[in-house]
Amino acid sequence: MKLSRAFVSATKEMSTLYSSVPSPYLRKSLTVGKPVKEARMSVCGLGFYRFWLNGEELTRGHLSPYISAADDVLDYDVYDLTGRIVPGETVLGFQLGNGMQNAFGGYVWDFEKAPWRSAPKLAVCLELTAKDGTVTRIEADESFVCAPSPLISDDLRQGECYDARLEIPGWNLPAFDDSGWTPAIPVEAPRGKGVVCEAHPIVKTRELTPVAIRPNTELTFAHNDRKVTGYLYDFGENWAGIVRLKIQGRPGQKLGMIFGEFENDDGVFSVDNIRFVRPEYYDLPLYIQENEYTCKGEGIETWTPAFTYHGFRYALVWGIEPEQATEDLLTYLVMNTDLQERGSFHCSDEVLNKLQNMTLVATLANFYHFPTDCPHREKNGWTADAALS
């Protein structure tokens, strides 16, 4: 299977702390003329990607393909599409996220100065073997066309902003009119060595519903006088993952979700253990885990973030009406790398059992492709943390 080094981007413009470039959609429509015996495809989406075939999402896992330094290693996912591609029109659809290719939210560690930094980019090789033995290869080039997606901002650490009014119905389906879309731009391939990603994918392992919803919860950020008041959703357990939002809202209604794990001794929700409270950062945008969603106002809407994750027990929701603060507004999708448990421990001492469970939770919440130091503030693979774990 060829690991293509023909990369394309939708634009060369990059998001920053102060300006956002929407996550791009890319699509390729192709006509298959012969019956297909075998179909395989390799994908490298930097930083992250999602993949649809004729409208069906087949992405291998959350935050695919992996997190690596693009000057060293390029991870490719390989898909067996045999039986899914038949004569006629076939559409490949992709969405790209910033990930570590443009980690502007990691300014504390100078990640936004990485030498490989660029706008998100994509390499693809679809290899079709017909029943008569003919082999056809399709790689990313100017025949891929692009458009901005409704995901107007995304950052691995700081969260996402999504405007449902900007959705493009049918964009990843055959017969869609993409004549107004822009041709993809061929861009320089990163210097890293291409490898097939052998790590297990990041998957959903549990769903949690709130155990309590507290209205009139305030969160104040002292250094910039911002105050947020909303409904505090308590999921009862501190894990890592994302939420699924389900809401029936007004057209243009904007709501936000701020994620944290901590209440102080007075029972006040706080994110001070997550954000960097340092004088040199006071003039910069807040470093917190926050998602924003703008409703299109057409019945019940559902949304889950694509290119971020959070460490949290609590979610403070602002911008909603009392009647919208229902139990099914948010569902906690617990996620981690798909690790299999090979042993267990249980004894007659419940304190030891609880300690064992806390250790297990901490290990899983801190395993997103590799062991991390924390799932909320840094999300970094410090070697000492991994060694101690």
C-alpha positions in Angstrom: 0.0 0.0 0.0 1.5 3.3 -1.1 1.9 6.0 1.6 1.5 9.0 -0.6 3.6 12.1 0.0 1.5 14.3 -2.3 -0.1 16.6 0.3 -2.7 19.2 -0.3 -4.3 22.0 1.8 -7.4 24.1 1.5 -5.5 27.2 2.3 -2.1 28.3 3.6 -3.6 30.6 6.1 -3.2 29.4 9.7 -5.3 29.9 12.8 -3.8 31.9 15.7 -4.9 32.8 19.2 -6.5 35.9 17.8 -7.9 34.7 14.4 -9.6 31.5 13.3 -9.5 29.7 10.0 -12.4 27.3 9.7 -11.7 23.6 9.6 -11.8 22.7 5.9 -13.9 20.1 4.1 -12.2 18.3 1.2 -14.0 16.1 -1.3 -13.1 14.0 -4.3 -15.7 12.6 -6.7 -14.6 9.8 -8.9 -16.3 7.5 -11.4 -15.5 3.9 -11.1 -16.0 2.1 -14.4 -15.1 -1.5 -13.7 -16.1 -4.0 -11.0 -13.7 -3.7 -8.1 -11.9 -6.7 -6.7 -10.0 -4.9 -4.0 -10.0 -1.3 -2.6 -7.5 0.0 -0.1 -6.7 3.5 1.0 -4.0 5.2 3.0 -4.6 8.6 4.7 -2.3 11.0 6.5 -4.3 14.0 7.9 -2.2 16.6 9.7 -2.9 17.4 12.5 -6.2 15.3 12.6 -8.7 14.2 10.1 -12.2 12.7 9.7 -13.1 10.5 6.7 -16.4 9.7 5.0 -17.1 7.4 2.0 -20.4 8.3 0.2 -21.6 10.0 3.4 -20.8 7.2 5.8 -18.1 8.1 8.4 -15.4 5.5 8.6 -12.8 7.4 10.6 -10.6 4.9 12.4 -10.8 6.7 15.8 -11.0 10.0 17.5 -8.0 12.3 16.9 -6.8 10.1 13.9 -4.2 9.3 12.8 -1.9 10.0 15.8 0.1 12.7 17.5 3.8 13.0 16.4 6.4 15.5 15.3 6.0 15.8 11.5 9.7 16.3 11.0 10.3 12.8 12.4 7.3 10.5 11.8 4.1 10.7 9.6 1.5 8.3 10.7 -0.9 6.9 8.1 -4.1 5.0 8.6 -4.9 2.3 6.1 -8.5 1.4 5.2 -9.8 -1.7 3.5 -12.7 -0.5 1.4 -13.2 -3.7 -0.5 -16.9 -4.2 -1.1 -17.7 -0.6 -0.4 -16.8 0.8 -3.8 -18.8 -0.2 -6.8 -19.1 1.1 -10.4 -20.6 4.5 -10.6 -19.9 7.7 -8.6 -17.9 7.4 -5.4 -17.2 10.4 -3.1 -14.3 10.6 -0.6 -14.9 13.2 2.0 -12.5 14.6 4.6 -12.4 17.2 7.3 -9.1 18.4 8.7 -8.3 19.8 12.2 -5.3 21.7 13.5 -4.0 19.2 16.0 -0.3 19.5 16.6 0.3 20.6 13.0 -0.8 24.1 14.2 -1.0 23.9 18.0 -1.5 27.6 18.6 -3.2 26.7 22.0 0.1 25.3 23.1 1.9 28.6 23.3 3.0 27.9 26.9 5.5 25.4 25.4 6.2 27.3 22.2 4.3 24.6 20.2 3.1 27.3 17.8 6.7 27.8 16.8 7.3 24.3 15.6 9.3 24.2 12.4 6.8 21.9 10.7 3.9 24.2 11.5 1.4 24.8 8.7 -2.3 24.9 7.9 -3.8 21.4 8.1 -2.8 19.2 5.2 -3.9 15.8 3.7 -2.3 13.0 1.8 -4.4 10.2 0.3 -3.8 7.2 -1.9 -6.8 5.1 -3.0 -5.7 2.0 -4.8 -8.4 0.2 -6.8 -7.8 -3.3 -8.3 -10.4 -4.2 -10.8 -11.5 -7.8 -11.4 -9.6 -7.8 -14.7 -6.4 -7.0 -12.8 -6.2 -3.3 -13.7 -4.8 -1.1 -10.9 -5.8 2.5 -10.5 -4.3 4.9 -8.0 -5.9 8.2 -6.9 -3.8 10.6 -4.9 -4.6 14.1 -3.5 -4.2 16.9 -6.0 -6.0 19.9 -7.4 -9.0 17.7 -8.4 -9.8 17.5 -4.7 -12.1 20.5 -3.9 -12.4 22.4 -0.6 -14.9 24.6 1.4 -15.0 25.9 5.0 -16.8 23.7 7.4 -19.1 24.9 10.2 -16.3 24.2 12.6 -15.0 27.7 12.7 -12.3 27.2 15.3 -10.5 24.1 16.7 -7.6 23.5 19.1 -6.6 20.4 20.9 -6.3 22.1 24.3 -8.7 25.1 24.1 -11.7 23.5 22.5 -13.9 24.2 19.5 -16.5 26.6 18.1 -19.2 25.3 15.8 -21.8 27.3 13.9 -24.6 24.9 12.7 -26.0 27.7 10.5 -23.0 27.1 8.2 -23.7 23.4 7.6 -23.6 22.1 4.0 -26.2 19.4 3.5 -25.0 16.5 1.4 -21.4 17.8 1.0 -19.9 14.3 1.2 -22.5 12.5 -1.0 -22.6 11.7 -4.7 -24.5 14.1 -7.0 -23.6 17.1 -4.8 -22.9 20.2 -6.7 -19.4 21.3 -5.8 -18.9 23.7 -8.7 -18.5 26.6 -6.3 -15.8 24.8 -4.2 -12.1 25.8 -4.5 -9.4 23.4 -5.8 -7.0 22.1 -3.2 -3.5 23.5 -3.1 -0.5 21.2 -3.5 1.8 21.9 -0.5 5.2 20.7 0.7 5.3 17.3 2.3 6.6 17.2 5.9 10.1 15.7 6.3 9.1 12.8 8.5 9.2 9.2 7.6 5.9 7.7 6.6 4.7 4.7 8.7 1.5 2.8 9.1 0.0 3.7 12.4 -0.1 0.5 14.6 -1.4 2.2 17.7 -4.9 1.2 18.9 -7.4 4.0 18.1 -9.0 6.3 20.6 -12.6 5.0 21.2 -15.6 5.8 23.3 -15.7 3.4 26.3 -18.6 4.7 28.4 -21.5 7.2 28.4 -22.3 9.1 31.5 -25.4 11.1 32.2 -25.4 14.0 34.8 -26.0 13.1 38.4 -26.9 16.7 39.3 -27.6 20.0 37.5 -27.2 23.1 39.5 -28.5 26.5 38.2 -27.1 29.9 38.8 -23.5 28.7 39.0 -21.0 31.5 38.6 -17.4 31.3 37.3 -15.2 34.4 37.5 -11.9 35.0 35.9 -10.2 37.6 38.0 -7.6 39.0 35.6 -9.9 39.9 32.8 -13.2 40.5 34.7 -15.1 37.9 32.7 -17.9 36.3 34.6 -19.9 33.3 33.4 -23.2 32.2 34.9 -24.9 29.0 33.8 -26.0 25.5 34.7 -23.3 23.2 36.2 -23.6 19.7 35.0 -22.0 17.2 37.4 -21.3 13.8 35.9 -20.1 12.3 39.2 -16.9 10.9 37.9 -13.7 12.5 36.7 -12.6 11.1 33.4 -11.5 12.4 29.9 -13.5 12.7 26.8 -16.0 14.9 25.1 -19.8 15.6 25.4 -22.6 15.0 23.0 -24.8 18.1 22.8 -28.5 17.7 22.1 -30.6 20.8 21.9 -33.6 22.4 20.3 -32.6 26.1 20.1 -33.5 29.3 18.4 -31.8 30.3 15.1 -28.5 32.0 16.1 -28.7 31.0 19.8 -25.1 30.7 21.1 -24.3 28.5 24.0 -21.0 27.5 25.6 -19.6 24.7 27.8 -16.6 25.2 30.1 -15.1 22.0 31.5 -13.4 21.4 34.8 -12.7 18.9 37.5 -12.6 20.9 40.6 -14.8 22.5 43.3 -13.1 24.4 46.1 -13.7 23.8 49.8 -16.7 26.2 49.6 -18.3 24.2 46.8 -17.5 26.8 44.2 -16.7 25.6 40.7 -13.2 26.6 39.6 -10.8 26.0 36.6 -7.9 27.7 38.3 -6.0 24.4 38.4 -6.2 24.2 34.6 -5.5 27.7 33.3 -2.1 29.3 33.6 -2.5 32.1 36.1 0.7 34.0 35.3 1.2 37.7 34.8 2.8 37.2 31.4 -0.4 35.6 30.1 -2.9 38.1 31.4 -3.2 39.9 28.1 -3.7 36.6 26.1 -7.0 34.8 25.5 -8.1 32.6 28.4 -6.5 29.2 28.5 -9.5 27.0 29.4 -11.4 24.0 28.0 -14.4 25.7 26.3 -16.6 24.8 23.4 -19.1 27.1 21.8 -22.1 26.1 19.6 -24.5 28.3 17.6 -27.9 26.8 16.8 -29.4 26.7 13.3 -32.8 26.5 14.9 -34.3 23.6 12.9 -35.6 21.1 15.3 -33.4 18.9 17.6 -29.7 19.4 16.9 -26.9 17.1 18.0 -23.2 17.8 17.9 -19.9 16.3 19.3 -16.5 18.0 19.0 -14.2 16.5 16.3 -10.6 17.5 17.1 -10.3 18.1 20.9 -10.9 16.4 24.2 -11.2 17.5 27.8 -10.4 16.2 31.3 -13.5 16.9 33.5 -16.2 16.0 35.9 -18.2 19.2 35.5 -19.5 21.2 32.6 -20.7 24.7 33.1 -23.2 25.5 30.3 -24.0 29.1 29.5 -26.4 30.7 27.0 -29.4 28.3 27.5 -32.9 28.8 28.8 -34.2 27.0 31.9 -36.4 24.7 29.9 -33.3 23.6 27.9 -31.3 22.6 30.9 -32.5 19.0 30.7 -30.7 15.8 31.6 -30.1 14.8 28.0 -28.7 18.2 27.0 -25.2 16.8 27.6 -23.9 13.2 27.6 -20.4 12.5 28.7 -18.6 10.3 26.1 -15.7 8.8 28.1 -12.8 8.1 25.7 -9.2 6.7 25.7 -6.9 4.6 23.6 -8.5 1.2 23.1 -6.4 -0.7 25.7 -7.3 -4.1 26.8 -7.2 -5.0 30.5 -5.0 -8.0 31.1 -5.2 -8.3 34.8 -7.2 -7.1 37.8 -7.1 -6.6 41.5 -9.8 -6.9 44.1 -9.6 -7.6 47.8 -11.6 -7.3 51.0 -10.4 -3.8 51.8 -12.6 -1.3 50.1 -9.9 1.5 50.5 -7.5 -0.5 48.5 -10.2 -1.3 45.9 -10.9 2.4 45.5 -7.2 3.2 45.2 -6.9 0.5 42.5 -9.9 2.0 40.7 -8.5 5.5 40.9 -5.2 4.3 39.5 -7.0 2.6 36.6 -9.1 5.7 35.8 -6.0 8.0 36.0 -4.1 5.6 33.6 -7.0 5.5 31.0 -7.9 9.2 31.2 -4.2 9.9 30.5 -3.8 7.6 27.6 -4.7 9.4 24.3 -2.3 7.7 21.8 0.4 7.7 24.5 0.7 8.3 28.3 0.1 12.0 29.1 0.7 14.1 32.2 -2.9 15.3 32.4 -6.0 15.3 30.2 -7.1 18.9 30.8 -4.3 21.5 31.1 -1.2 20.2 29.3 -2.0 16.9 27.5 1.8 16.4 27.1 3.9 13.2 26.9 6.5 14.2 29.4 8.9 11.3 29.7 9.1 11.4 33.5 5.4 11.1 33.9 5.3 8.2 31.5 8.1 6.5 33.3 6.5 6.9 36.7 3.2 5.6 35.3 
